[in-house]
């Protein structure tokens, strides 16, 4: 069947989102209180911290990402193919007024 106008299937982020069943169930389970009146989420965090303190690098990273935030990744090219940064400008103009055309960004005199 050909694509029908208005069909949002295949376009991620559009249309009705499916419920995140696993996430909803995990949140529900973590909010429960165990037999010793301690919330499961508290025990979960304590177990994660204990693993990190034992030297588990994955647990350390999980704790640090939550506490400090994820470390930003540097954007870089390689020596043979360096990154080229271009500036894109959007300007709203009044078409009824005569204006000079925008300078060509590649023209070194345009700066």
Phi, psi and omega in degrees: 000133179290163179298131179260135177305138180090352179286119182261000178297141179088347178258101183294141177088354180248158177076194181283133179274141176288143179294143179274089188297315181296316179299315180299318180291320178297316179299317179299314180294320180292334179280348179290156177254135181277186185296337180261022179060026176254127178300140180299328180296325177294315179296323178299312180295320178297319180294319178297315179295321178299317178298318179297319180290337176282350179106007178290110186297321179298319178293320177301314180298320179298316180295313182296322178297323180285323185278310186263342186091155181293144179287128180294142179271133179285137177266122181212155176260189176250164184301327181279339183219074185292157177291144175244123180256124179244150179257127177247126181244141175243128183228134177265126182237159176266111184294344180282343179262137177278127180231163175287146178295154178297142178292151178286124183297336180279348181281118183298339179279353185286344181282000000 
